[in-house]
């Protein structure tokens, strides 16, 4: 099996004003979760054959999500310069 690059969220907000154009994501189709679940389903037989079980939990809070959407530095700067827009983020 070849090595694939690790997926990473790309910035989708260039400024605080872009918050107005965000669309609500569909967790069944958007983001990394569908990719991870599909990957685990595909590899489950090999994982269990090695004596392991699939157990994990991931939680992302609002600050983490906003940092992915805009970039940590840009988001933290915008919290000070446009707090109302960032609260909507």
N, CA, C and O atoms as a GROMACS GRO file, in nm:
protein
  356
    1UNK      N    1   0.084  -0.116   0.000
    1UNK     CA    2   0.000   0.000   0.000
    1UNK      C    3   0.090   0.124   0.000
    1UNK      O    4   0.180   0.135   0.084
    2UNK      N    5   0.067   0.218  -0.094
    2UNK     CA    6   0.148   0.338  -0.104
    2UNK      C    7   0.115   0.440   0.003
    2UNK      O    8   0.005   0.438   0.060
    3UNK      N    9   0.208   0.526   0.030
    3UNK     CA   10   0.186   0.633   0.129
    3UNK      C   11   0.108   0.746   0.065
    3UNK      O   12   0.144   0.795  -0.042
    4UNK      N   13   0.002   0.786   0.132
    4UNK     CA   14  -0.078   0.898   0.085
    4UNK      C   15  -0.054   1.016   0.178
    4UNK      O   16  -0.031   0.997   0.297
    5UNK      N   17  -0.060   1.139   0.124
    5UNK     CA   18  -0.040   1.255   0.212
    5UNK      C   19  -0.154   1.266   0.313
    5UNK      O   20  -0.268   1.228   0.285
    6UNK      N   21  -0.122   1.318   0.429
    6UNK     CA   22  -0.222   1.338   0.533
    6UNK      C   23  -0.310   1.456   0.492
    6UNK      O   24  -0.257   1.563   0.461
    7UNK      N   25  -0.440   1.439   0.490
    7UNK     CA   26  -0.528   1.550   0.453
    7UNK      C   27  -0.523   1.660   0.559
    7UNK      O   28  -0.506   1.632   0.678
    8UNK      N   29  -0.538   1.782   0.516
    8UNK     CA   30  -0.536   1.894   0.608
    8UNK      C   31  -0.636   1.998   0.560
    8UNK      O   32  -0.652   2.019   0.439
    9UNK      N   33  -0.702   2.063   0.652
    9UNK     CA   34  -0.801   2.165   0.618
    9UNK      C   35  -0.732   2.288   0.560
    9UNK      O   36  -0.634   2.338   0.616
   10UNK      N   37  -0.783   2.334   0.448
   10UNK     CA   38  -0.731   2.457   0.387
   10UNK      C   39  -0.815   2.575   0.435
   10UNK      O   40  -0.934   2.560   0.462
   11UNK      N   41  -0.752   2.691   0.444
   11UNK     CA   42  -0.823   2.811   0.485
   11UNK      C   43  -0.932   2.843   0.382
   11UNK      O   44  -0.909   2.834   0.261
   12UNK      N   45  -1.049   2.879   0.430
   12UNK     CA   46  -1.157   2.917   0.340
   12UNK      C   47  -1.201   3.061   0.362
   12UNK      O   48  -1.277   3.116   0.283
   13UNK      N   49  -1.153   3.122   0.469
   13UNK     CA   50  -1.184   3.262   0.497
   13UNK      C   51  -1.059   3.346   0.478
   13UNK      O   52  -0.954   3.316   0.534
   14UNK      N   53  -1.071   3.451   0.399
   14UNK     CA   54  -0.957   3.542   0.378
   14UNK      C   55  -0.966   3.665   0.467
   14UNK      O   56  -0.866   3.733   0.493
   15UNK      N   57  -1.090   3.693   0.514
   15UNK     CA   58  -1.108   3.809   0.602
   15UNK      C   59  -1.231   3.785   0.689
   15UNK      O   60  -1.307   3.691   0.666
   16UNK      N   61  -1.248   3.871   0.788
   16UNK     CA   62  -1.364   3.859   0.877
   16UNK      C   63  -1.494   3.872   0.799
   16UNK      O   64  -1.594   3.810   0.835
   17UNK      N   65  -1.495   3.951   0.694
   17UNK     CA   66  -1.617   3.971   0.614
   17UNK      C   67  -1.662   3.843   0.544
   17UNK      O   68  -1.780   3.827   0.514
   18UNK      N   69  -1.570   3.752   0.518
   18UNK     CA   70  -1.604   3.627   0.449
   18UNK      C   71  -1.693   3.535   0.532
   18UNK      O   72  -1.751   3.441   0.479
   19UNK      N   73  -1.705   3.561   0.662
   19UNK     CA   74  -1.789   3.479   0.749
   19UNK      C   75  -1.932   3.476   0.697
   19UNK      O   76  -2.002   3.376   0.710
   20UNK      N   77  -1.975   3.587   0.639
   20UNK     CA   78  -2.113   3.597   0.588
   20UNK      C   79  -2.142   3.494   0.478
   20UNK      O   80  -2.258   3.462   0.454
   21UNK      N   81  -2.038   3.443   0.413
   21UNK     CA   82  -2.057   3.353   0.299
   21UNK      C   83  -2.035   3.206   0.333
   21UNK      O   84  -2.038   3.121   0.244
   22UNK      N   85  -2.012   3.175   0.460
   22UNK     CA   86  -1.992   3.036   0.500
   22UNK      C   87  -2.119   2.955   0.482
   22UNK      O   88  -2.229   3.000   0.515
   23UNK      N   89  -2.104   2.835   0.429
   23UNK     CA   90  -2.217   2.743   0.419
   23UNK      C   91  -2.205   2.639   0.530
   23UNK      O   92  -2.094   2.599   0.566
   24UNK      N   93  -2.318   2.596   0.583
   24UNK     CA   94  -2.318   2.494   0.687
   24UNK      C   95  -2.271   2.362   0.625
   24UNK      O   96  -2.328   2.318   0.525
   25UNK      N   97  -2.169   2.299   0.683
   25UNK     CA   98  -2.118   2.174   0.624
   25UNK      C   99  -2.210   2.055   0.649
   25UNK      O  100  -2.287   2.053   0.745
   26UNK      N  101  -2.200   1.957   0.563
   26UNK     CA  102  -2.271   1.831   0.578
   26UNK      C  103  -2.170   1.729   0.631
   26UNK      O  104  -2.079   1.691   0.558
   27UNK      N  105  -2.183   1.683   0.757
   27UNK     CA  106  -2.082   1.594   0.814
   27UNK      C  107  -2.073   1.458   0.747
   27UNK      O  108  -1.975   1.386   0.766
   28UNK      N  109  -2.174   1.421   0.669
   28UNK     CA  110  -2.167   1.294   0.596
   28UNK      C  111  -2.085   1.305   0.469
   28UNK      O  112  -2.042   1.204   0.414
   29UNK      N  113  -2.063   1.428   0.423
   29UNK     CA  114  -1.996   1.448   0.295
   29UNK      C  115  -1.872   1.538   0.306
   29UNK      O  116  -1.777   1.520   0.230
   30UNK      N  117  -1.874   1.632   0.398
   30UNK     CA  118  -1.769   1.734   0.404
   30UNK      C  119  -1.667   1.705   0.514
   30UNK      O  120  -1.700   1.640   0.613
   31UNK      N  121  -1.547   1.752   0.497
   31UNK     CA  122  -1.445   1.740   0.600
   31UNK      C  123  -1.372   1.607   0.597
   31UNK      O  124  -1.382   1.531   0.501
   32UNK      N  125  -1.300   1.581   0.704
   32UNK     CA  126  -1.215   1.462   0.712
   32UNK      C  127  -1.288   1.339   0.766
   32UNK      O  128  -1.244   1.227   0.742
   33UNK      N  129  -1.398   1.358   0.840
   33UNK     CA  130  -1.464   1.245   0.902
   33UNK      C  131  -1.507   1.138   0.801
   33UNK      O  132  -1.479   1.020   0.825
   34UNK      N  133  -1.572   1.172   0.690
   34UNK     CA  134  -1.609   1.067   0.594
   34UNK      C  135  -1.487   0.992   0.541
   34UNK      O  136  -1.492   0.870   0.521
   35UNK      N  137  -1.378   1.064   0.520
   35UNK     CA  138  -1.254   1.002   0.473
   35UNK      C  139  -1.201   0.903   0.577
   35UNK      O  140  -1.165   0.790   0.543
   36UNK      N  141  -1.196   0.945   0.702
   36UNK     CA  142  -1.142   0.861   0.810
   36UNK      C  143  -1.229   0.737   0.829
   36UNK      O  144  -1.176   0.626   0.843
   37UNK      N  145  -1.359   0.753   0.830
   37UNK     CA  146  -1.448   0.638   0.849
   37UNK      C  147  -1.432   0.539   0.735
   37UNK      O  148  -1.423   0.418   0.759
   38UNK      N  149  -1.427   0.588   0.612
   38UNK     CA  150  -1.410   0.499   0.496
   38UNK      C  151  -1.277   0.425   0.505
   38UNK      O  152  -1.269   0.306   0.477
   39UNK      N  153  -1.175   0.495   0.545
   39UNK     CA  154  -1.041   0.436   0.558
   39UNK      C  155  -1.040   0.326   0.666
   39UNK      O  156  -0.984   0.218   0.645
   40UNK      N  157  -1.102   0.355   0.780
   40UNK     CA  158  -1.108   0.256   0.887
   40UNK      C  159  -1.190   0.134   0.846
   40UNK      O  160  -1.153   0.021   0.879
   41UNK      N  161  -1.298   0.155   0.775
   41UNK     CA  162  -1.378   0.042   0.727
   41UNK      C  163  -1.296  -0.046   0.633
   41UNK      O  164  -1.301  -0.168   0.639
   42UNK      N  165  -1.221   0.019   0.547
   42UNK     CA  166  -1.137  -0.053   0.450
   42UNK      C  167  -1.027  -0.133   0.520
   42UNK      O  168  -0.996  -0.245   0.479
   43UNK      N  169  -0.968  -0.076   0.623
   43UNK     CA  170  -0.854  -0.139   0.691
   43UNK      C  171  -0.894  -0.222   0.812
   43UNK      O  172  -0.808  -0.286   0.873
   44UNK      N  173  -1.020  -0.223   0.849
   44UNK     CA  174  -1.064  -0.293   0.970
   44UNK      C  175  -1.021  -0.439   0.975
   44UNK      O  176  -0.972  -0.483   1.079
   45UNK      N  177  -1.036  -0.517   0.868
   45UNK     CA  178  -0.993  -0.657   0.878
   45UNK      C  179  -0.844  -0.672   0.912
   45UNK      O  180  -0.808  -0.756   0.994
   46UNK      N  181  -0.760  -0.591   0.851
   46UNK     CA  182  -0.616  -0.598   0.881
   46UNK      C  183  -0.586  -0.553   1.024
   46UNK      O  184  -0.503  -0.612   1.092
   47UNK      N  185  -0.654  -0.449   1.067
   47UNK     CA  186  -0.635  -0.398   1.203
   47UNK      C  187  -0.672  -0.505   1.306
   47UNK      O  188  -0.597  -0.530   1.401
   48UNK      N  189  -0.787  -0.568   1.286
   48UNK     CA  190  -0.833  -0.669   1.380
   48UNK      C  191  -0.750  -0.797   1.372
   48UNK      O  192  -0.731  -0.866   1.472
   49UNK      N  193  -0.699  -0.828   1.253
   49UNK     CA  194  -0.613  -0.945   1.236
   49UNK      C  195  -0.486  -0.931   1.320
   49UNK      O  196  -0.430  -1.031   1.365
   50UNK      N  197  -0.441  -0.809   1.339
   50UNK     CA  198  -0.322  -0.782   1.418
   50UNK      C  199  -0.354  -0.774   1.568
   50UNK      O  200  -0.265  -0.749   1.650
   51UNK      N  201  -0.480  -0.797   1.604
   51UNK     CA  202  -0.518  -0.798   1.745
   51UNK      C  203  -0.558  -0.662   1.802
   51UNK      O  204  -0.571  -0.647   1.923
   52UNK      N  205  -0.577  -0.565   1.715
   52UNK     CA  206  -0.615  -0.431   1.760
   52UNK      C  207  -0.765  -0.408   1.738
   52UNK      O  208  -0.829  -0.479   1.661
   53UNK      N  209  -0.818  -0.309   1.807
   53UNK     CA  210  -0.956  -0.267   1.788
   53UNK      C  211  -0.956  -0.119   1.752
   53UNK      O  212  -0.867  -0.044   1.790
   54UNK      N  213  -1.057  -0.080   1.678
   54UNK     CA  214  -1.071   0.061   1.642
   54UNK      C  215  -1.147   0.131   1.752
   54UNK      O  216  -1.266   0.106   1.773
   55UNK      N  217  -1.079   0.219   1.823
   55UNK     CA  218  -1.139   0.299   1.930
   55UNK      C  219  -1.080   0.439   1.922
   55UNK      O  220  -0.958   0.456   1.934
   56UNK      N  221  -1.162   0.536   1.903
   56UNK     CA  222  -1.112   0.673   1.905
   56UNK      C  223  -1.226   0.770   1.925
   56UNK      O  224  -1.343   0.737   1.902
   57UNK      N  225  -1.192   0.888   1.967
   57UNK     CA  226  -1.288   0.997   1.981
   57UNK      C  227  -1.214   1.126   1.947
   57UNK      O  228  -1.098   1.144   1.984
   58UNK      N  229  -1.280   1.213   1.879
   58UNK     CA  230  -1.222   1.342   1.843
   58UNK      C  231  -1.326   1.449   1.871
   58UNK      O  232  -1.443   1.435   1.837
   59UNK      N  233  -1.282   1.554   1.932
   59UNK     CA  234  -1.372   1.667   1.957
   59UNK      C  235  -1.302   1.794   1.910
   59UNK      O  236  -1.186   1.819   1.942
   60UNK      N  237  -1.374   1.873   1.836
   60UNK     CA  238  -1.322   2.001   1.788
   60UNK      C  239  -1.413   2.111   1.840
   60UNK      O  240  -1.533   2.110   1.813
   61UNK      N  241  -1.356   2.204   1.912
   61UNK     CA  242  -1.434   2.315   1.964
   61UNK      C  243  -1.437   2.431   1.867
   61UNK      O  244  -1.371   2.427   1.763
   62UNK      N  245  -1.513   2.533   1.900
   62UNK     CA  246  -1.529   2.648   1.810
   62UNK      C  247  -1.398   2.718   1.777
   62UNK      O  248  -1.377   2.759   1.662
   63UNK      N  249  -1.310   2.733   1.874
   63UNK     CA  250  -1.182   2.800   1.848
   63UNK      C  251  -1.099   2.720   1.749
   63UNK      O  252  -1.038   2.776   1.659
   64UNK      N  253  -1.096   2.588   1.767
   64UNK     CA  254  -1.021   2.502   1.677
   64UNK      C  255  -1.076   2.508   1.534
   64UNK      O  256  -1.000   2.521   1.439
   65UNK      N  257  -1.207   2.500   1.521
   65UNK     CA  258  -1.270   2.504   1.388
   65UNK      C  259  -1.244   2.638   1.322
   65UNK      O  260  -1.207   2.643   1.204
   66UNK      N  261  -1.264   2.747   1.396
   66UNK     CA  262  -1.241   2.880   1.339
   66UNK      C  263  -1.095   2.897   1.297
   66UNK      O  264  -1.067   2.961   1.196
   67UNK      N  265  -1.002   2.839   1.373
   67UNK     CA  266  -0.860   2.847   1.336
   67UNK      C  267  -0.832   2.774   1.206
   67UNK      O  268  -0.749   2.818   1.126
   68UNK      N  269  -0.902   2.662   1.184
   68UNK     CA  270  -0.887   2.592   1.056
   68UNK      C  271  -0.946   2.673   0.941
   68UNK      O  272  -0.888   2.679   0.833
   69UNK      N  273  -1.060   2.736   0.964
   69UNK     CA  274  -1.127   2.810   0.858
   69UNK      C  275  -1.049   2.932   0.813
   69UNK      O  276  -1.049   2.967   0.694
   70UNK      N  277  -0.983   2.996   0.907
   70UNK     CA  278  -0.920   3.124   0.876
   70UNK      C  279  -0.769   3.126   0.896
   70UNK      O  280  -0.700   3.210   0.840
   71UNK      N  281  -0.719   3.035   0.976
   71UNK     CA  282  -0.579   3.040   1.016
   71UNK      C  283  -0.574   3.095   1.157
   71UNK      O  284  -0.646   3.190   1.189
   72UNK      N  285  -0.491   3.038   1.242
   72UNK     CA  286  -0.490   3.076   1.383
   72UNK      C  287  -0.456   3.224   1.404
   72UNK      O  288  -0.526   3.294   1.477
   73UNK      N  289  -0.350   3.270   1.340
   73UNK     CA  290  -0.308   3.410   1.358
   73UNK      C  291  -0.415   3.506   1.307
   73UNK      O  292  -0.450   3.603   1.375
   74UNK      N  293  -0.467   3.478   1.189
   74UNK     CA  294  -0.568   3.565   1.130
   74UNK      C  295  -0.696   3.567   1.214
   74UNK      O  296  -0.757   3.672   1.232
   75UNK      N  297  -0.735   3.449   1.265
   75UNK     CA  298  -0.856   3.443   1.347
   75UNK      C  299  -0.837   3.520   1.478
   75UNK      O  300  -0.923   3.598   1.516
   76UNK      N  301  -0.726   3.498   1.545
   76UNK     CA  302  -0.703   3.567   1.672
   76UNK      C  303  -0.691   3.718   1.653
   76UNK      O  304  -0.733   3.795   1.740
   77UNK      N  305  -0.635   3.760   1.541
   77UNK     CA  306  -0.629   3.904   1.510
   77UNK      C  307  -0.770   3.958   1.486
   77UNK      O  308  -0.805   4.065   1.535
   78UNK      N  309  -0.849   3.882   1.410
   78UNK     CA  310  -0.985   3.926   1.379
   78UNK      C  311  -1.075   3.928   1.502
   78UNK      O  312  -1.170   4.006   1.507
   79UNK      N  313  -1.046   3.846   1.602
   79UNK     CA  314  -1.123   3.852   1.726
   79UNK      C  315  -1.113   3.991   1.787
   79UNK      O  316  -1.209   4.042   1.844
   80UNK      N  317  -0.996   4.052   1.775
   80UNK     CA  318  -0.976   4.186   1.830
   80UNK      C  319  -1.030   4.294   1.737
   80UNK      O  320  -1.085   4.394   1.784
   81UNK      N  321  -1.017   4.275   1.605
   81UNK     CA  322  -1.055   4.380   1.511
   81UNK      C  323  -1.202   4.373   1.470
   81UNK      O  324  -1.261   4.476   1.437
   82UNK      N  325  -1.263   4.254   1.471
   82UNK     CA  326  -1.402   4.239   1.430
   82UNK      C  327  -1.469   4.128   1.513
   82UNK      O  328  -1.506   4.024   1.458
   83UNK      N  329  -1.484   4.149   1.644
   83UNK     CA  330  -1.533   4.042   1.731
   83UNK      C  331  -1.674   3.992   1.696
   83UNK      O  332  -1.703   3.874   1.715
   84UNK      N  333  -1.761   4.081   1.646
   84UNK     CA  334  -1.897   4.036   1.613
   84UNK      C  335  -1.896   3.934   1.498
   84UNK      O  336  -1.966   3.833   1.504
   85UNK      N  337  -1.818   3.961   1.395
   85UNK     CA  338  -1.809   3.867   1.281
   85UNK      C  339  -1.746   3.735   1.325
   85UNK      O  340  -1.789   3.629   1.282
   86UNK      N  341  -1.647   3.742   1.411
   86UNK     CA  342  -1.581   3.620   1.455
   86UNK      C  343  -1.671   3.538   1.547
   86UNK      O  344  -1.659   3.415   1.551
   87UNK      N  345  -1.757   3.602   1.619
   87UNK     CA  346  -1.853   3.529   1.702
   87UNK      C  347  -1.948   3.447   1.613
   87UNK      O  348  -1.991   3.339   1.653
   88UNK      N  349  -1.980   3.498   1.496
   88UNK     CA  350  -2.066   3.424   1.402
   88UNK      C  351  -1.990   3.310   1.336
   88UNK      O  352  -2.052   3.214   1.289
   89UNK      N  353  -1.860   3.319   1.330
   89UNK     CA  354  -1.777   3.216   1.268
   89UNK      C  355  -1.794   3.087   1.340
   89UNK      O  356  -1.732   2.987   1.303
   0.00000   0.00000   0.00000
